[in-house]
Amino acid sequence: MSEAKIALVTGANKGIGYEIAAGLGALGFSVGVGARDGQRRETAVAKLRAAGVDAFGVPLDVTDDASVTAAAALVEQRAGRLDALVNNAGVTGDRAQLPTTVDLAVVRAVVETNVLGVIRVTNAMLPLLRRSASPRIVNMSSGVGSLARQSAAEGELTTGPVAVAYSPSKTFLNAVTVQYVRELRGTNILINAACPGYVATDLNNFQGVRTPEQGAAIAIRLATLPDDGPTGGFFEDAGVVPW
């Protein structure tokens, strides 16, 4: 088994995911770059290696059972275990997401990636995580998934436009995170949800106000928590995000 700590970051070929991989790599992790697109994945791996990161490509489509199973087998063959899983892959869906007029196919597609994809990947990787001395799972959520913020008077300012697919998918992900925490209570697996803030990425046509590096910081912190660190929380750089 590899001596270096092993991390897998989904959706790691660009944006926040890439910077999470880079940040963990800088801390000495061997990092699996999970991504669907082969060319983008290998370009990201080459860039990370050029920066001194022990990176390796992991072909991974979080919506496909066979792809996820193969990814788990690849990580097992390479490292024998997994120390940190960052479920970062996500989609926003069509920009037209008013609840009264939304195409239900858009809602299904967003939930398939943002929620079911996280369950699929987490369950496939759990046997490897259980072999780690200090396993960590980070689910990349968003402040738009906060019901407290969505329902506040200033909700439009803090959670963006009405979006019946994307925003509830993150609320759903938060709820799923809590269920994993409940089932795995008593183990050494720490599981938390992270809000990166409003980051400029291609998900929002680069309209965000934070850099991908800034957005990655909370995930890196939660992926490297000490053994007495929190579990079952929802965090951003400033602290706890209200559910």
C-alpha positions as a Python dict, from the first residue, in 0.01 Angstrom:
ca = {
    (1, 'M'): (0, 0, 0),
    (2, 'S'): (112, 351, -82),
    (3, 'E'): (270, 554, 199),
    (4, 'A'): (142, 891, 80),
    (5, 'K'): (-216, 979, 161),
    (6, 'I'): (-451, 917, -130),
    (7, 'A'): (-731, 1149, -239),
    (8, 'L'): (-990, 1129, -513),
    (9, 'V'): (-1153, 1447, -639),
    (10, 'T'): (-1445, 1416, -879),
    (11, 'G'): (-1485, 1677, -1151),
    (12, 'A'): (-1119, 1766, -1099),
    (13, 'N'): (-1015, 1860, -1451),
    (14, 'K'): (-1109, 2228, -1411),
    (15, 'G'): (-1234, 2500, -1180),
    (16, 'I'): (-1273, 2436, -809),
    (17, 'G'): (-1211, 2063, -849),
    (18, 'Y'): (-874, 2121, -1012),
    (19, 'E'): (-771, 2361, -736),
    (20, 'I'): (-878, 2111, -468),
    (21, 'A'): (-657, 1852, -637),
    (22, 'A'): (-371, 2101, -657),
    (23, 'G'): (-410, 2202, -293),
    (24, 'L'): (-420, 1846, -163),
    (25, 'G'): (-126, 1758, -385),
    (26, 'A'): (74, 2045, -240),
    (27, 'L'): (12, 1894, 102),
    (28, 'G'): (165, 1567, -11),
    (29, 'F'): (-141, 1371, -119),
    (30, 'S'): (-134, 1146, -421),
    (31, 'V'): (-441, 1275, -603),
    (32, 'G'): (-677, 1095, -835),
    (33, 'V'): (-816, 1339, -1091),
    (34, 'G'): (-1167, 1214, -1157),
    (35, 'A'): (-1321, 1340, -1481),
    (36, 'R'): (-1532, 1221, -1773),
    (37, 'D'): (-1346, 1392, -2056),
    (38, 'G'): (-1028, 1200, -2131),
    (39, 'Q'): (-836, 1483, -2294),
    (40, 'R'): (-922, 1738, -2025),
    (41, 'R'): (-842, 1484, -1755),
    (42, 'E'): (-497, 1405, -1892),
    (43, 'T'): (-422, 1773, -1952),
    (44, 'A'): (-506, 1844, -1587),
    (45, 'V'): (-292, 1553, -1468),
    (46, 'A'): (3, 1675, -1675),
    (47, 'K'): (-36, 2028, -1539),
    (48, 'L'): (-52, 1901, -1180),
    (49, 'R'): (254, 1681, -1230),
    (50, 'A'): (443, 1975, -1376),
    (51, 'A'): (366, 2158, -1052),
    (52, 'G'): (510, 1872, -849),
    (53, 'V'): (186, 1694, -759),
    (54, 'D'): (169, 1313, -763),
    (55, 'A'): (-148, 1311, -975),
    (56, 'F'): (-309, 1027, -1166),
    (57, 'G'): (-608, 1022, -1396),
    (58, 'V'): (-928, 841, -1299),
    (59, 'P'): (-1184, 803, -1580),
    (60, 'L'): (-1507, 879, -1396),
    (61, 'D'): (-1864, 957, -1496),
    (62, 'V'): (-2054, 986, -1167),
    (63, 'T'): (-2384, 908, -1343),
    (64, 'D'): (-2263, 571, -1473),
    (65, 'D'): (-2249, 263, -1248),
    (66, 'A'): (-1985, 82, -1455),
    (67, 'S'): (-1762, 389, -1472),
    (68, 'V'): (-1776, 437, -1095),
    (69, 'T'): (-1705, 69, -1029),
    (70, 'A'): (-1405, 84, -1262),
    (71, 'A'): (-1279, 398, -1088),
    (72, 'A'): (-1289, 225, -750),
    (73, 'A'): (-1097, -68, -895),
    (74, 'L'): (-836, 169, -1038),
    (75, 'V'): (-782, 342, -702),
    (76, 'E'): (-762, 6, -525),
    (77, 'Q'): (-505, -124, -771),
    (78, 'R'): (-294, 190, -742),
    (79, 'A'): (-314, 258, -371),
    (80, 'G'): (-509, -10, -186),
    (81, 'R'): (-707, 247, 9),
    (82, 'L'): (-850, 599, -3),
    (83, 'D'): (-791, 866, 260),
    (84, 'A'): (-1002, 1151, 125),
    (85, 'L'): (-1296, 1161, -115),
    (86, 'V'): (-1410, 1500, -241),
    (87, 'N'): (-1742, 1476, -424),
    (88, 'N'): (-1703, 1789, -634),
    (89, 'A'): (-1856, 1698, -971),
    (90, 'G'): (-2176, 1889, -1033),
    (91, 'V'): (-2398, 2051, -1294),
    (92, 'T'): (-2629, 2350, -1281),
    (93, 'G'): (-2873, 2240, -1549),
    (94, 'D'): (-3063, 2463, -1787),
    (95, 'R'): (-3073, 2830, -1688),
    (96, 'A'): (-3455, 2833, -1708),
    (97, 'Q'): (-3548, 2690, -1369),
    (98, 'L'): (-3868, 2862, -1261),
    (99, 'P'): (-4070, 2592, -1082),
    (100, 'T'): (-4388, 2664, -1276),
    (101, 'T'): (-4230, 2622, -1618),
    (102, 'V'): (-3923, 2401, -1568),
    (103, 'D'): (-3860, 2099, -1788),
    (104, 'L'): (-3867, 1805, -1549),
    (105, 'A'): (-3588, 1642, -1750),
    (106, 'V'): (-3360, 1924, -1630),
    (107, 'V'): (-3446, 1851, -1266),
    (108, 'R'): (-3381, 1480, -1316),
    (109, 'A'): (-3047, 1542, -1485),
    (110, 'V'): (-2926, 1776, -1208),
    (111, 'V'): (-3030, 1538, -930),
    (112, 'E'): (-2870, 1245, -1114),
    (113, 'T'): (-2530, 1414, -1103),
    (114, 'N'): (-2544, 1629, -790),
    (115, 'V'): (-2714, 1380, -558),
    (116, 'L'): (-2731, 1028, -698),
    (117, 'G'): (-2378, 1066, -836),
    (118, 'V'): (-2249, 1144, -488),
    (119, 'I'): (-2424, 840, -339),
    (120, 'R'): (-2297, 619, -621),
    (121, 'V'): (-1935, 732, -585),
    (122, 'T'): (-1936, 735, -205),
    (123, 'N'): (-2070, 381, -181),
    (124, 'A'): (-1818, 252, -434),
    (125, 'M'): (-1530, 416, -247),
    (126, 'L'): (-1639, 332, 109),
    (127, 'P'): (-1454, -3, 125),
    (128, 'L'): (-1133, 182, 36),
    (129, 'L'): (-1205, 463, 282),
    (130, 'R'): (-1258, 211, 561),
    (131, 'R'): (-895, 98, 512),
    (132, 'S'): (-766, 447, 591),
    (133, 'A'): (-647, 552, 935),
    (134, 'S'): (-820, 889, 897),
    (135, 'P'): (-1083, 880, 619),
    (136, 'R'): (-1255, 1202, 517),
    (137, 'I'): (-1549, 1266, 285),
    (138, 'V'): (-1627, 1617, 160),
    (139, 'N'): (-1946, 1685, -34),
    (140, 'M'): (-1926, 2007, -230),
    (141, 'S'): (-2255, 2179, -163),
    (142, 'S'): (-2349, 2545, -196),
    (143, 'G'): (-2501, 2821, 9),
    (144, 'V'): (-2791, 2812, -238),
    (145, 'G'): (-2883, 2481, -76),
    (146, 'S'): (-2941, 2650, 258),
    (147, 'L'): (-3315, 2661, 330),
    (148, 'A'): (-3246, 2928, 591),
    (149, 'R'): (-3084, 3154, 334),
    (150, 'Q'): (-3332, 3071, 58),
    (151, 'S'): (-3628, 3162, 277),
    (152, 'A'): (-3477, 3475, 430),
    (153, 'A'): (-3600, 3817, 322),
    (154, 'E'): (-3268, 3884, 149),
    (155, 'G'): (-3267, 3539, -14),
    (156, 'E'): (-3231, 3673, -366),
    (157, 'L'): (-2912, 3851, -265),
    (158, 'T'): (-2749, 3551, -97),
    (159, 'T'): (-2879, 3260, -305),
    (160, 'G'): (-2916, 3397, -655),
    (161, 'P'): (-3218, 3358, -884),
    (162, 'V'): (-3501, 3110, -843),
    (163, 'A'): (-3366, 2768, -950),
    (164, 'V'): (-3589, 2468, -887),
    (165, 'A'): (-3329, 2215, -1006),
    (166, 'Y'): (-2988, 2332, -889),
    (167, 'S'): (-3064, 2489, -550),
    (168, 'P'): (-3281, 2202, -421),
    (169, 'S'): (-3024, 1952, -549),
    (170, 'K'): (-2779, 2101, -300),
    (171, 'T'): (-3040, 2095, -23),
    (172, 'F'): (-3096, 1728, -110),
    (173, 'L'): (-2719, 1668, -100),
    (174, 'N'): (-2699, 1827, 245),
    (175, 'A'): (-2974, 1596, 368),
    (176, 'V'): (-2798, 1295, 216),
    (177, 'T'): (-2476, 1399, 390),
    (178, 'V'): (-2654, 1394, 725),
    (179, 'Q'): (-2789, 1045, 660),
    (180, 'Y'): (-2437, 915, 590),
    (181, 'V'): (-2319, 1074, 913),
    (182, 'R'): (-2597, 902, 1104),
    (183, 'E'): (-2524, 560, 956),
    (184, 'L'): (-2146, 589, 997),
    (185, 'R'): (-2151, 738, 1346),
    (186, 'G'): (-1904, 553, 1564),
    (187, 'T'): (-1656, 504, 1280),
    (188, 'N'): (-1353, 723, 1215),
    (189, 'I'): (-1500, 857, 889),
    (190, 'L'): (-1560, 1232, 908),
    (191, 'I'): (-1816, 1359, 656),
    (192, 'N'): (-1898, 1722, 593),
    (193, 'A'): (-2060, 1950, 334),
    (194, 'A'): (-1868, 2248, 199),
    (195, 'C'): (-1980, 2576, 45),
    (196, 'P'): (-1708, 2730, -175),
    (197, 'G'): (-1883, 3065, -207),
    (198, 'Y'): (-1968, 3242, -532),
    (199, 'V'): (-1672, 3133, -741),
    (200, 'A'): (-1606, 3239, -1099),
    (201, 'T'): (-1624, 2913, -1299),
    (202, 'D'): (-1780, 2803, -1623),
    (203, 'L'): (-2082, 2684, -1422),
    (204, 'N'): (-2186, 3048, -1386),
    (205, 'N'): (-2017, 3188, -1698),
    (206, 'F'): (-1739, 3320, -1472),
    (207, 'Q'): (-1969, 3568, -1300),
    (208, 'G'): (-1857, 3474, -948),
    (209, 'V'): (-1654, 3701, -726),
    (210, 'R'): (-1417, 3442, -576),
    (211, 'T'): (-1131, 3258, -744),
    (212, 'P'): (-1130, 2879, -780),
    (213, 'E'): (-836, 2871, -538),
    (214, 'Q'): (-1045, 3055, -277),
    (215, 'G'): (-1337, 2822, -341),
    (216, 'A'): (-1119, 2516, -294),
    (217, 'A'): (-986, 2619, 49),
    (218, 'I'): (-1281, 2494, 255),
    (219, 'A'): (-1278, 2153, 85),
    (220, 'I'): (-904, 2115, 144),
    (221, 'R'): (-952, 2202, 511),
    (222, 'L'): (-1235, 1952, 555),
    (223, 'A'): (-1043, 1680, 367),
    (224, 'T'): (-751, 1717, 609),
    (225, 'L'): (-936, 1750, 940),
    (226, 'P'): (-770, 1612, 1251),
    (227, 'D'): (-922, 1302, 1408),
    (228, 'D'): (-1117, 1514, 1658),
    (229, 'G'): (-1254, 1737, 1382),
    (230, 'P'): (-1623, 1792, 1316),
    (231, 'T'): (-1852, 1559, 1125),
    (232, 'G'): (-2200, 1623, 993),
    (233, 'G'): (-2147, 1995, 944),
    (234, 'F'): (-2202, 2243, 662),
    (235, 'F'): (-1911, 2485, 640),
    (236, 'E'): (-1779, 2782, 444),
    (237, 'D'): (-1466, 2988, 502),
    (238, 'A'): (-1648, 3213, 750),
    (239, 'G'): (-1775, 2921, 956),
    (240, 'V'): (-2096, 2721, 979),
    (241, 'V'): (-2358, 2763, 707),
    (242, 'P'): (-2719, 2744, 834),
    (243, 'W'): (-2910, 2446, 702),
}
